[in-house]
Amino acid sequence: MTSGGDSPGMNAAVRGVVRAALGRGSEVTGYLHGWQGVIDRESMDMSSKSVGGIIYQGGTILRTARSAVFRTPEGRQEARQSLHESGIEGLVVIGGDGSLTGARIFGEEFEFPVVGVPGSIDNDIAGTDFSIGFDTAVNTALGAIDKVRDTAYSHERVFVIEVMGRANGFIALEVALACGAEAVIVPEVPYSLLEICDNLRKMHKKGKRSSIIVVAEGAARASDIKDFIQSNTGFEARYLVLGHMQRGGSPTAFDRVLALRLGAMAANRLLSGFRSEMVGVDGEKLVSHPLSYVLSTERTIDPEKLLLVDVMAQ
């Protein structure tokens, strides 16, 4: 199943799971709409052909949803009964923090074999250097900002770009470095708009006539920052909210390969008797960690990258 928010590369992960499992002589069932689909018995038999031609597609062919019913003991019992009646012996859950939390609870309650695959553009899941979809989301945002930079330069404006990230600034920080932003604002670190305005004025005196400021949605509203900068510096400013476009689109080569590797590993771990764990990557190496560790460990942004944004803006 794919659960929670979608991310580019989920289809490649589904493909990796299905073909690895079929290669070991197993039958594979795909559940539609995440945990809600398990409860409602929405499923489809997965063959090698059913996952052909999906590796380049964004979104998820299994579709996704969040289930309020599954959060209740009664809902989880219904899900367990559904799996039992269908003869399902193990489950691969592809999703983010909420999906993996549901997998851990379900696995522990019923001693049911579950293996998680990190699928989230936020890249905030512990136990893996990268989650599926992060690289694509960064590149999608970067492509938009590169185009905005041309306009910012032509009109000598400050542009405030809001990217996704309610609780963390992984996308914002990576994009800020890649696009040469003059400042980045993330939820994890206190910021001073007065200090940002001072730096913009200093850069203006050095001859810089346009600037890009990247902000994570959970840190502040781009429109508010734009208003503050314009009123405190006198510079012409605009803002742009990239929004859910960062979740869509064809996954990058990096995300496709990552998803295939993690999907295949998850299937193989499950069929080898492992349970209640999540697969991930450490550099180029495939790794696995208990879900209890993954969900109790906070993944934090790199302070050296934050410092590098400031250094490169000088």
N, C-alpha and C positions, 0 to 999 in steps of 0.2 A: 504494500500500500504506500501511497504518498499522502502525507497529512500536513495540515497547517498551511502556512504561506507557500506558494509555489516558488521555484527557483530554476533558472536555466540549467539544464543538465540532468534534471530528474528523469527524463525519458531515457537518457543514456544509462543511468543507474538501473532503471527497470530492465533495460536490455541486458545489462551485465548480470543481474540477478537471474533472469529467466534462462539465458543461454548457459550460464555456469551450472545452474541446477539441472537443466535438461541433460547437460553433458554427463551428469552423474546419475542419470536414470531416474530422476524425481519428476513428479508432476507438479505443475505450478498453477496457482489460482491468483488472479489479480482482483483486489477489492477496490471498488469505486467509492470515491468520496470519503476516504480515510476510515477512521473508527466508526463513523456513522454508517458507512457502507457495510461494515462487518455486522453491526446490529441489525441493519435492514436487509441483510443477505443479498446485497448488490455485488455480484462477482462475475468474472469471466475467466474461462480457461485460457491460459497463456501458452502459446506455441512459439516455436522459433520464428514462424512467419508473422505472428502477431506483433513482434517487436522489430520487424524489418522496416527500414526506412524511417525510423523515429529518432535516430541519434542526433540529427541536426535540428530537431524541432524544439522550440521553447515550450514552457508549460509542462503539463503532464497528461498523458493519454488516459491515466487512471483517474484524472481529476482529483480535486481535493476539497476538504471542508473541515470545519471545526465542529465538534460534537459536545453540546452541553449535557446530553444524556449520558455519554461515556464517563463524565466526571462523577457520576453517582455510582455507588456499589451495585445498584440494581441494573444500571446500564452496562456495567462491565460484566456482570453475570450473564446478561443477555448476549453480549459479545462472545463470551466463552461458550455458551450453549450453541451459538451459531457456528463457531469454528468446529466444535465437537461433531455436530450433525453433518458438517461438510467434510469431515475426515481430515481437517487441517492439522498437521503435526508440528508446525513451526511457522514463524512469521518474521519477515523483514520489513521494518518500518523506516521509510525514508522521509526525513523532515527535520525540523528545528527543535529548539529547547522544549516547547510544549509537547510536541509529538513524542520525543524521546522520554519525557517525564511520564506520559501516558503508557508508553511501552514498559518502562521500569515498574510502574505500579501494577500493571496487568500481569507482567511476568512473575512478580513476587507474590501477588495474591493467589494465582492459580498454578504456580510453578510451571508456567508455559514457556517453551523456548522462544525467545525473541532476540533478534540482533538488529541494532540500529545503524542507519547510514546518515551522516550529517548533511542535510540539504537545507541551506539557508544562505541568502545573500549577505546576511549580517556578519558572518564569519566570527560569531561570538561563542561558538561551542568549544569547550575545553576538550583536550584529547586528540586534537588534529590541528595541523598548521593551516589547513584550508578546508572550508566546507563548500559543497557543490553550489555553484551559482555566484559566488563572491567575485571571481575573476571577471565573469561576464558583466555583472552589475557595475563593476568599476570601469570596465572598458566602455560600457554604454554611457555612463555618466561622463567619462572623459571625452568621448566623441562629441557630446552636446556642448561641453564646456569649451573645447577647442574652437567650435564654431562661434560661441559667444565671445571668446577672446578676440576674434577678428573684429566684431562689432564694437567691443569695448575699446580696442585700439583706435578704430576709425573715428569714433565719436568722443574719445578721451573721457571715458566713463568708468565708474566703479560698478562692478556687477557682483551681487551677492547671490550665490547659487546654493539652493537647499537640496541636499541629497537625503536618501533614506537612512534610518538609524535612530530608532526611538530611545534606546537605552545605551547605545554605544556609538563610537565614532570611527569604526574600522573603515567603512567606505569613505567617509569624509577625509580621513587622514591619508589614505592611499591615493585618492583622487587629487587631493591638494598637492601632494608631492609630484604626482605625474603631470599635472597641468601647470606647475610653477606658480601656484597661488601665493598671494601676498599674506594671507592669514587663513587659519582654519579654526573653527569653533566646534568643540565636541562636548558631549554631556559629562564626560568623566573629569574634566579639568575646568576650574573656575576661569573666567575670562573677563577682561575689562574692555568695553567698547571705547572708553576714553583713550586707553592705550593704543587700541587699533587705529583710532582717528589720528592720534599723534604720529604713529608710524606712517600712515598714509600721507600726512603733511610733509614728513621728512623725505619720503620717497619722491613726492611731488617736487620738492626743492632740488632734488638731484636730477630732475628731468623726466621722471616716470609719469606718464600722463594717463595710464589706465591700470586698473587693478582688479583682481579676482579674489573674492573671499568665499570660501566654502564652509557651509554650516550643516551639521547633522540636524535632522528634524527634531530630535529630542532635546537639543540644546537651546534653540531659540527659533523664532519665526523669521524667515528671510526678509519679509516685508517690514518688520519692526527694525531690524538691523539696518536695512536700506534707509529708512526714515531717519534713524539716529545719525547715521554717517552723513547724510545729505544736510541735515540741520546743523551739525556740529563742525563740518568742514567746508561746506559750500560747494563741494564737488557734486557734479551730476551723477546720480546713482540709479541703478535699476536692480530688480531682483527677478529670479527665475526659480520655480519649484519643479524639479524633475519628476518627482512622484513615482508612480507605479511603472513607468516605462522602464525603470531599472530592473524590474522583475522579468520582463519579457524579452523576446528576441532569441535568435539562434545562439546556442552556447558557444563560447570560444573553444579552440582546440584544447586548451588547458583543462577547462571544465569537462569536456567530453571524455578525455582520457582519465581524469580523476574519477569521474562518475562510473565509468566502466570498471576501473580497478576496484573501487570500493564496493560496487554492486556485486561483482564476482566474488570478492573476498567475503562479503557478508553471507552469500549463499553457501560458500564452502565452509565457513565457520559454523553456520547453523547445521549443515549436514554432517559436520564432524563432531557434533555433540556439544558445542559451546552455546551459551545462553546468557541473557541479561548483560550484554556488552555492546559497545559501539566500535565500528571500524573507523580508521582514520589514517592520516599520513604524518610522518615525522621526517621532514626533508623529502627524500625520494622513497623512503622505506614505509611499507604498509605496517600499521600497528593496530592493536585493539586494546580497549580499556573497559573495565566494568562500568555499566551505566551509573552505578552509585557514585563512582569517582567523577565521571564526566559531569553529572548534574550537581555535584557539591563543590565543584571547582570553578572559580571565576577566571575567564580569559580576559586579560587586560591589554590595552593598547601599549605600543612601544614608546616610552618617553623620548628615546633618542630620535625617533621619526618626527615627533612633535617639535623637538629642538631643531631638526634639520629644515623643517618648513620655515622657521624664523631666519635661520642662517641663509638659506637660499633666496629669501625675499630681500635681502640687503642690497 
